């Protein structure tokens, strides 16, 4: 069964541009993973600090593999998450 994750993130003041760069890089690399079905990034048109990520993986194992990739460790956990005021998983 597919595994879906939705994440809502709010960037810290002044970090929006760097967040956009990192999200673009992370999205491209993640979408190329063999277990990835969809990796979509959105920016709230009414609140430029808010980003929504929709991730769908083949199964939970593919999601767990995503968490072990170099691009996730470097771009996501390594830098992007530090630019965020908060992150909420749905």
N, CA, C and O atoms as a Tinker XYZ file with bonds, in Angstrom:
   360  protein
     1  N      0.842000   -1.184000    0.000000    73     2
     2  CA     0.000000    0.000000    0.000000    64     1     3
     3  C      0.883000    1.242000    0.000000    63     2     4     5
     4  O      1.931000    1.269000    0.646000    81     3
     5  N      0.458000    2.255000   -0.720000    73     3     6
     6  CA     1.219000    3.508000   -0.798000    64     5     7
     7  C      1.320000    4.165000    0.576000    63     6     8     9
     8  O      0.448000    4.002000    1.430000    81     7
     9  N      2.397000    4.904000    0.762000    73     7    10
    10  CA     2.622000    5.655000    1.996000    64     9    11
    11  C      2.646000    7.130000    1.623000    63    10    12    13
    12  O      3.423000    7.544000    0.763000    81    11
    13  N      1.788000    7.930000    2.274000    73    11    14
    14  CA     1.661000    9.354000    1.958000    64    13    15
    15  C      2.014000   10.183000    3.178000    63    14    16    17
    16  O      1.668000    9.842000    4.309000    81    15
    17  N      2.706000   11.269000    2.925000    73    15    18
    18  CA     3.089000   12.204000    3.975000    64    17    19
    19  C      2.821000   13.613000    3.462000    63    18    20    21
    20  O      3.169000   13.950000    2.330000    81    19
    21  N      2.205000   14.426000    4.301000    73    19    22
    22  CA     1.989000   15.835000    3.990000    64    21    23
    23  C      2.665000   16.635000    5.095000    63    22    24    25
    24  O      2.424000   16.401000    6.279000    81    23
    25  N      3.504000   17.570000    4.705000    73    23    26
    26  CA     4.237000   18.379000    5.677000    64    25    27
    27  C      3.973000   19.854000    5.394000    63    26    28    29
    28  O      4.092000   20.309000    4.256000    81    27
    29  N      3.619000   20.583000    6.427000    73    27    30
    30  CA     3.425000   22.037000    6.335000    64    29    31
    31  C      4.561000   22.679000    7.112000    63    30    32    33
    32  O      4.759000   22.382000    8.290000    81    31
    33  N      5.305000   23.555000    6.458000    73    31    34
    34  CA     6.458000   24.196000    7.081000    64    33    35
    35  C      6.331000   25.710000    6.967000    63    34    36    37
    36  O      5.845000   26.234000    5.965000    81    35
    37  N      6.773000   26.392000    8.001000    73    35    38
    38  CA     6.795000   27.853000    7.996000    64    37    39
    39  C      8.237000   28.308000    8.154000    63    38    40    41
    40  O      8.893000   27.988000    9.145000    81    39
    41  N      8.726000   29.057000    7.171000    73    39    42
    42  CA    10.115000   29.527000    7.200000    64    41    43
    43  C     10.278000   30.679000    8.184000    63    42    44    45
    44  O      9.352000   31.452000    8.429000    81    43
    45  N     11.471000   30.769000    8.734000    73    43    46
    46  CA    11.808000   31.910000    9.588000    64    45    47
    47  C     11.924000   33.166000    8.721000    63    46    48    49
    48  O     12.215000   33.087000    7.527000    81    47
    49  N     11.699000   34.295000    9.326000    73    47    50
    50  CA    11.826000   35.589000    8.642000    64    49    51
    51  C     13.194000   35.675000    7.961000    63    50    52    53
    52  O     14.222000   35.416000    8.587000    81    51
    53  N     13.198000   36.037000    6.691000    73    51    54
    54  CA    14.436000   36.213000    5.946000    64    53    55
    55  C     15.012000   34.943000    5.346000    63    54    56    57
    56  O     16.025000   35.003000    4.649000    81    55
    57  N     14.397000   33.795000    5.597000    73    55    58
    58  CA    14.934000   32.522000    5.107000    64    57    59
    59  C     14.138000   31.953000    3.928000    63    58    60    61
    60  O     14.432000   30.858000    3.450000    81    59
    61  N     13.137000   32.694000    3.462000    73    59    62
    62  CA    12.257000   32.174000    2.421000    64    61    63
    63  C     12.994000   31.851000    1.121000    63    62    64    65
    64  O     12.755000   30.797000    0.531000    81    63
    65  N     13.873000   32.725000    0.668000    73    63    66
    66  CA    14.554000   32.504000   -0.609000    64    65    67
    67  C     15.437000   31.264000   -0.562000    63    66    68    69
    68  O     15.438000   30.466000   -1.500000    81    67
    69  N     16.179000   31.098000    0.509000    73    67    70
    70  CA    17.025000   29.908000    0.640000    64    69    71
    71  C     16.157000   28.658000    0.755000    63    70    72    73
    72  O     16.504000   27.609000    0.213000    81    71
    73  N     15.039000   28.766000    1.456000    73    71    74
    74  CA    14.130000   27.627000    1.575000    64    73    75
    75  C     13.620000   27.203000    0.202000    63    74    76    77
    76  O     13.543000   26.009000   -0.086000    81    75
    77  N     13.275000   28.162000   -0.643000    73    75    78
    78  CA    12.799000   27.853000   -1.997000    64    77    79
    79  C     13.879000   27.104000   -2.778000    63    78    80    81
    80  O     13.581000   26.126000   -3.463000    81    79
    81  N     15.116000   27.551000   -2.681000    73    79    82
    82  CA    16.225000   26.878000   -3.376000    64    81    83
    83  C     16.366000   25.437000   -2.905000    63    82    84    85
    84  O     16.449000   24.515000   -3.716000    81    83
    85  N     16.394000   25.249000   -1.594000    73    83    86
    86  CA    16.576000   23.910000   -1.036000    64    85    87
    87  C     15.406000   22.995000   -1.363000    63    86    88    89
    88  O     15.602000   21.822000   -1.683000    81    87
    89  N     14.196000   23.523000   -1.285000    73    87    90
    90  CA    13.019000   22.718000   -1.604000    64    89    91
    91  C     13.063000   22.278000   -3.066000    63    90    92    93
    92  O     12.701000   21.144000   -3.380000    81    91
    93  N     13.495000   23.150000   -3.950000    73    91    94
    94  CA    13.626000   22.780000   -5.356000    64    93    95
    95  C     14.626000   21.652000   -5.562000    63    94    96    97
    96  O     14.348000   20.694000   -6.283000    81    95
    97  N     15.784000   21.765000   -4.931000    73    95    98
    98  CA    16.809000   20.722000   -5.048000    64    97    99
    99  C     16.335000   19.412000   -4.432000    63    98   100   101
   100  O     16.501000   18.343000   -5.020000    81    99
   101  N     15.748000   19.501000   -3.248000    73    99   102
   102  CA    15.274000   18.306000   -2.556000    64   101   103
   103  C     14.140000   17.640000   -3.333000    63   102   104   105
   104  O     14.085000   16.413000   -3.420000    81   103
   105  N     13.248000   18.430000   -3.888000    73   103   106
   106  CA    12.129000   17.885000   -4.660000    64   105   107
   107  C     12.620000   17.119000   -5.881000    63   106   108   109
   108  O     12.150000   16.015000   -6.155000    81   107
   109  N     13.556000   17.696000   -6.606000    73   107   110
   110  CA    14.073000   17.040000   -7.810000    64   109   111
   111  C     14.767000   15.726000   -7.472000    63   110   112   113
   112  O     14.536000   14.711000   -8.129000    81   111
   113  N     15.610000   15.744000   -6.456000    73   111   114
   114  CA    16.335000   14.530000   -6.076000    64   113   115
   115  C     15.381000   13.471000   -5.530000    63   114   116   117
   116  O     15.526000   12.288000   -5.838000    81   115
   117  N     14.421000   13.884000   -4.734000    73   115   118
   118  CA    13.481000   12.933000   -4.133000    64   117   119
   119  C     12.561000   12.318000   -5.178000    63   118   120   121
   120  O     12.257000   11.127000   -5.113000    81   119
   121  N     12.121000   13.112000   -6.132000    73   119   122
   122  CA    11.239000   12.607000   -7.189000    64   121   123
   123  C     11.931000   11.547000   -8.039000    63   122   124   125
   124  O     11.266000   10.716000   -8.658000    81   123
   125  N     13.255000   11.569000   -8.073000    73   123   126
   126  CA    14.016000   10.602000   -8.866000    64   125   127
   127  C     14.252000    9.281000   -8.130000    63   126   128   129
   128  O     14.777000    8.336000   -8.720000    81   127
   129  N     13.880000    9.201000   -6.872000    73   127   130
   130  CA    14.063000    7.958000   -6.118000    64   129   131
   131  C     13.161000    6.869000   -6.701000    63   130   132   133
   132  O     12.028000    7.152000   -7.090000    81   131
   133  N     13.647000    5.637000   -6.765000    73   131   134
   134  CA    12.842000    4.568000   -7.364000    64   133   135
   135  C     11.528000    4.298000   -6.628000    63   134   136   137
   136  O     10.557000    3.878000   -7.257000    81   135
   137  N     11.473000    4.524000   -5.327000    73   135   138
   138  CA    10.255000    4.260000   -4.569000    64   137   139
   139  C      9.316000    5.439000   -4.462000    63   138   140   141
   140  O      8.273000    5.345000   -3.817000    81   139
   141  N      9.675000    6.559000   -5.092000    73   139   142
   142  CA     8.841000    7.756000   -5.010000    64   141   143
   143  C      7.783000    7.739000   -6.105000    63   142   144   145
   144  O      8.081000    7.455000   -7.265000    81   143
   145  N      6.549000    8.044000   -5.728000    73   143   146
   146  CA     5.449000    8.141000   -6.685000    64   145   147
   147  C      5.197000    9.608000   -7.032000    63   146   148   149
   148  O      5.089000    9.964000   -8.205000    81   147
   149  N      5.104000   10.458000   -6.003000    73   147   150
   150  CA     4.909000   11.905000   -6.180000    64   149   151
   151  C      5.691000   12.641000   -5.104000    63   150   152   153
   152  O      5.743000   12.205000   -3.954000    81   151
   153  N      6.290000   13.746000   -5.477000    73   151   154
   154  CA     6.945000   14.631000   -4.512000    64   153   155
   155  C      6.648000   16.044000   -4.991000    63   154   156   157
   156  O      7.319000   16.567000   -5.880000    81   155
   157  N      5.645000   16.646000   -4.396000    73   155   158
   158  CA     5.159000   17.946000   -4.855000    64   157   159
   159  C      5.353000   19.000000   -3.778000    63   158   160   161
   160  O      5.011000   18.786000   -2.615000    81   159
   161  N      5.899000   20.128000   -4.172000    73   159   162
   162  CA     6.115000   21.239000   -3.246000    64   161   163
   163  C      5.243000   22.410000   -3.667000    63   162   164   165
   164  O      5.140000   22.732000   -4.851000    81   163
   165  N      4.622000   23.037000   -2.690000    73   163   166
   166  CA     3.754000   24.188000   -2.940000    64   165   167
   167  C      4.125000   25.309000   -1.985000    63   166   168   169
   168  O      4.582000   25.068000   -0.868000    81   167
   169  N      3.922000   26.531000   -2.440000    73   167   170
   170  CA     4.115000   27.702000   -1.589000    64   169   171
   171  C      2.774000   28.414000   -1.478000    63   170   172   173
   172  O      2.098000   28.641000   -2.481000    81   171
   173  N      2.401000   28.759000   -0.271000    73   171   174
   174  CA     1.116000   29.423000   -0.042000    64   173   175
   175  C      1.120000   30.783000   -0.734000    63   174   176   177
   176  O      1.965000   31.622000   -0.423000    81   175
   177  N      0.193000   31.022000   -1.667000    73   175   178
   178  CA     0.184000   32.306000   -2.379000    64   177   179
   179  C     -0.178000   33.492000   -1.482000    63   178   180   181
   180  O      0.123000   34.639000   -1.813000    81   179
   181  N     -0.818000   33.216000   -0.357000    73   179   182
   182  CA    -1.210000   34.289000    0.559000    64   181   183
   183  C     -0.225000   34.492000    1.702000    63   182   184   185
   184  O     -0.277000   35.507000    2.397000    81   183
   185  N      0.669000   33.534000    1.898000    73   183   186
   186  CA     1.643000   33.617000    2.988000    64   185   187
   187  C      2.966000   33.042000    2.493000    63   186   188   189
   188  O      3.158000   31.828000    2.556000    81   187
   189  N      3.880000   33.873000    2.005000    73   187   190
   190  CA     5.112000   33.388000    1.379000    64   189   191
   191  C      6.062000   32.652000    2.317000    63   190   192   193
   192  O      7.075000   32.119000    1.864000    81   191
   193  N      5.764000   32.611000    3.589000    73   191   194
   194  CA     6.599000   31.879000    4.537000    64   193   195
   195  C      6.170000   30.420000    4.656000    63   194   196   197
   196  O      6.898000   29.602000    5.218000    81   195
   197  N      4.995000   30.093000    4.131000    73   195   198
   198  CA     4.420000   28.757000    4.325000    64   197   199
   199  C      4.603000   27.890000    3.079000    63   198   200   201
   200  O      4.316000   28.305000    1.956000    81   199
   201  N      5.092000   26.666000    3.321000    73   199   202
   202  CA     5.316000   25.683000    2.263000    64   201   203
   203  C      4.572000   24.403000    2.624000    63   202   204   205
   204  O      4.482000   24.035000    3.795000    81   203
   205  N      4.044000   23.733000    1.614000    73   203   206
   206  CA     3.355000   22.466000    1.811000    64   205   207
   207  C      4.007000   21.436000    0.908000    63   206   208   209
   208  O      4.153000   21.651000   -0.295000    81   207
   209  N      4.395000   20.325000    1.493000    73   207   210
   210  CA     5.021000   19.245000    0.741000    64   209   211
   211  C      4.079000   18.044000    0.756000    63   210   212   213
   212  O      3.611000   17.625000    1.814000    81   211
   213  N      3.808000   17.494000   -0.427000    73   211   214
   214  CA     3.017000   16.275000   -0.549000    64   213   215
   215  C      3.954000   15.209000   -1.088000    63   214   216   217
   216  O      4.499000   15.343000   -2.183000    81   215
   217  N      4.139000   14.148000   -0.307000    73   215   218
   218  CA     5.051000   13.077000   -0.687000    64   217   219
   219  C      4.292000   11.760000   -0.716000    63   218   220   221
   220  O      3.584000   11.427000    0.235000    81   219
   221  N      4.435000   11.014000   -1.799000    73   219   222
   222  CA     3.824000    9.688000   -1.885000    64   221   223
   223  C      4.903000    8.702000   -2.313000    63   222   224   225
   224  O      5.624000    8.917000   -3.287000    81   223
   225  N      4.988000    7.620000   -1.556000    73   223   226
   226  CA     5.976000    6.581000   -1.810000    64   225   227
   227  C      5.266000    5.263000   -2.101000    63   226   228   229
   228  O      4.110000    5.070000   -1.725000    81   227
   229  N      5.964000    4.377000   -2.764000    73   227   230
   230  CA     5.424000    3.064000   -3.119000    64   229   231
   231  C      4.880000    2.355000   -1.879000    63   230   232   233
   232  O      3.812000    1.745000   -1.921000    81   231
   233  N      5.625000    2.443000   -0.776000    73   231   234
   234  CA     5.232000    1.824000    0.488000    64   233   235
   235  C      6.055000    2.456000    1.607000    63   234   236   237
   236  O      6.886000    3.328000    1.354000    81   235
   237  N      5.825000    2.020000    2.837000    73   235   238
   238  CA     6.530000    2.616000    3.965000    64   237   239
   239  C      8.036000    2.369000    3.871000    63   238   240   241
   240  O      8.830000    3.220000    4.272000    81   239
   241  N      8.426000    1.228000    3.352000    73   239   242
   242  CA     9.858000    0.934000    3.200000    64   241   243
   243  C     10.525000    1.954000    2.272000    63   242   244   245
   244  O     11.651000    2.379000    2.532000    81   243
   245  N      9.851000    2.345000    1.208000    73   243   246
   246  CA    10.405000    3.348000    0.284000    64   245   247
   247  C     10.540000    4.697000    0.979000    63   246   248   249
   248  O     11.508000    5.422000    0.748000    81   247
   249  N      9.570000    5.037000    1.832000    73   247   250
   250  CA     9.665000    6.279000    2.608000    64   249   251
   251  C     10.865000    6.222000    3.552000    63   250   252   253
   252  O     11.611000    7.194000    3.674000    81   251
   253  N     11.045000    5.096000    4.211000    73   251   254
   254  CA    12.178000    4.949000    5.124000    64   253   255
   255  C     13.502000    5.032000    4.374000    63   254   256   257
   256  O     14.470000    5.591000    4.888000    81   255
   257  N     13.553000    4.483000    3.169000    73   255   258
   258  CA    14.754000    4.594000    2.334000    64   257   259
   259  C     15.021000    6.056000    1.984000    63   258   260   261
   260  O     16.173000    6.487000    1.961000    81   259
   261  N     13.972000    6.814000    1.715000    73   259   262
   262  CA    14.106000    8.245000    1.426000    64   261   263
   263  C     14.824000    8.954000    2.571000    63   262   264   265
   264  O     15.692000    9.796000    2.341000    81   263
   265  N     14.461000    8.613000    3.793000    73   263   266
   266  CA    15.080000    9.241000    4.961000    64   265   267
   267  C     16.558000    8.931000    5.117000    63   266   268   269
   268  O     17.254000    9.610000    5.871000    81   267
   269  N     17.044000    7.921000    4.418000    73   267   270
   270  CA    18.452000    7.539000    4.491000    64   269   271
   271  C     19.279000    8.059000    3.315000    63   270   272   273
   272  O     20.490000    7.841000    3.266000    81   271
   273  N     18.640000    8.737000    2.378000    73   271   274
   274  CA    19.371000    9.227000    1.211000    64   273   275
   275  C     20.267000   10.406000    1.581000    63   274   276   277
   276  O     19.996000   11.147000    2.526000    81   275
   277  N     21.315000   10.551000    0.828000    73   275   278
   278  CA    22.250000   11.655000    1.069000    64   277   279
   279  C     21.570000   13.010000    0.860000    63   278   280   281
   280  O     21.801000   13.945000    1.626000    81   279
   281  N     20.736000   13.117000   -0.170000    73   279   282
   282  CA    20.086000   14.411000   -0.421000    64   281   283
   283  C     19.129000   14.781000    0.706000    63   282   284   285
   284  O     19.032000   15.958000    1.055000    81   283
   285  N     18.421000   13.818000    1.284000    73   283   286
   286  CA    17.541000   14.151000    2.408000    64   285   287
   287  C     18.366000   14.558000    3.625000    63   286   288   289
   288  O     18.055000   15.546000    4.291000    81   287
   289  N     19.410000   13.796000    3.912000    73   287   290
   290  CA    20.242000   14.103000    5.087000    64   289   291
   291  C     20.921000   15.463000    4.954000    63   290   292   293
   292  O     21.039000   16.192000    5.939000    81   291
   293  N     21.364000   15.809000    3.755000    73   291   294
   294  CA    22.089000   17.059000    3.537000    64   293   295
   295  C     21.153000   18.250000    3.337000    63   294   296   297
   296  O     21.270000   19.260000    4.032000    81   295
   297  N     20.230000   18.130000    2.392000    73   295   298
   298  CA    19.360000   19.259000    2.044000    64   297   299
   299  C     18.195000   19.426000    3.008000    63   298   300   301
   300  O     17.888000   20.542000    3.426000    81   299
   301  N     17.550000   18.331000    3.360000    73   299   302
   302  CA    16.377000   18.394000    4.229000    64   301   303
   303  C     16.759000   18.549000    5.687000    63   302   304   305
   304  O     16.709000   19.644000    6.249000    81   303
   305  N     17.140000   17.438000    6.287000    73   303   306
   306  CA    17.482000   17.442000    7.711000    64   305   307
   307  C     18.707000   18.299000    7.991000    63   306   308   309
   308  O     18.811000   18.905000    9.057000    81   307
   309  N     19.635000   18.353000    7.039000    73   307   310
   310  CA    20.875000   19.076000    7.267000    64   309   311
   311  C     20.768000   20.582000    7.204000    63   310   312   313
   312  O     21.476000   21.282000    7.929000    81   311
   313  N     19.889000   21.102000    6.345000    73   311   314
   314  CA    19.812000   22.561000    6.204000    64   313   315
   315  C     18.383000   23.102000    6.219000    63   314   316   317
   316  O     18.081000   24.027000    6.972000    81   315
   317  N     17.506000   22.536000    5.397000    73   315   318
   318  CA    16.156000   23.089000    5.260000    64   317   319
   319  C     15.410000   23.152000    6.589000    63   318   320   321
   320  O     14.819000   24.180000    6.922000    81   319
   321  N     15.434000   22.077000    7.337000    73   319   322
   322  CA    14.677000   22.055000    8.591000    64   321   323
   323  C     15.145000   23.140000    9.549000    63   322   324   325
   324  O     14.350000   23.647000   10.340000    81   323
   325  N     16.409000   23.499000    9.492000    73   323   326
   326  CA    16.938000   24.555000   10.350000    64   325   327
   327  C     16.458000   25.949000    9.981000    63   326   328   329
   328  O     16.554000   26.874000   10.788000    81   327
   329  N     15.941000   26.106000    8.763000    73   327   330
   330  CA    15.421000   27.401000    8.321000    64   329   331
   331  C     13.962000   27.604000    8.712000    63   330   332   333
   332  O     13.401000   28.684000    8.523000    81   331
   333  N     13.359000   26.561000    9.257000    73   331   334
   334  CA    11.931000   26.596000    9.531000    64   333   335
   335  C     11.613000   26.992000   10.968000    63   334   336   337
   336  O     12.265000   26.570000   11.924000    81   335
   337  N     10.587000   27.817000   11.073000    73   335   338
   338  CA    10.063000   28.193000   12.384000    64   337   339
   339  C      9.302000   27.014000   12.983000    63   338   340   341
   340  O      9.372000   26.760000   14.185000    81   339
   341  N      8.571000   26.294000   12.121000    73   339   342
   342  CA     7.891000   25.078000   12.565000    64   341   343
   343  C      7.626000   24.159000   11.384000    63   342   344   345
   344  O      7.616000   24.574000   10.225000    81   343
   345  N      7.410000   22.883000   11.728000    73   343   346
   346  CA     7.069000   21.850000   10.745000    64   345   347
   347  C      5.976000   20.992000   11.355000    63   346   348   349
   348  O      6.060000   20.588000   12.515000    81   347
   349  N      4.956000   20.719000   10.567000    73   347   350
   350  CA     3.851000   19.885000   11.028000    64   349   351
   351  C      3.633000   18.776000   10.015000    63   350   352   353
   352  O      3.493000   19.038000    8.820000    81   351
   353  N      3.605000   17.540000   10.488000    73   351   354
   354  CA     3.324000   16.403000    9.619000    64   353   355
   355  C      1.868000   16.001000    9.763000    63   354   356   357
   356  O      1.317000   15.980000   10.863000    81   355
   357  N      1.263000   15.687000    8.643000    73   355   358
   358  CA    -0.137000   15.224000    8.671000    64   357   359
   359  C     -0.191000   13.770000    8.259000    63   358   360
   360  O     -1.271000   13.181000    8.214000    81   359
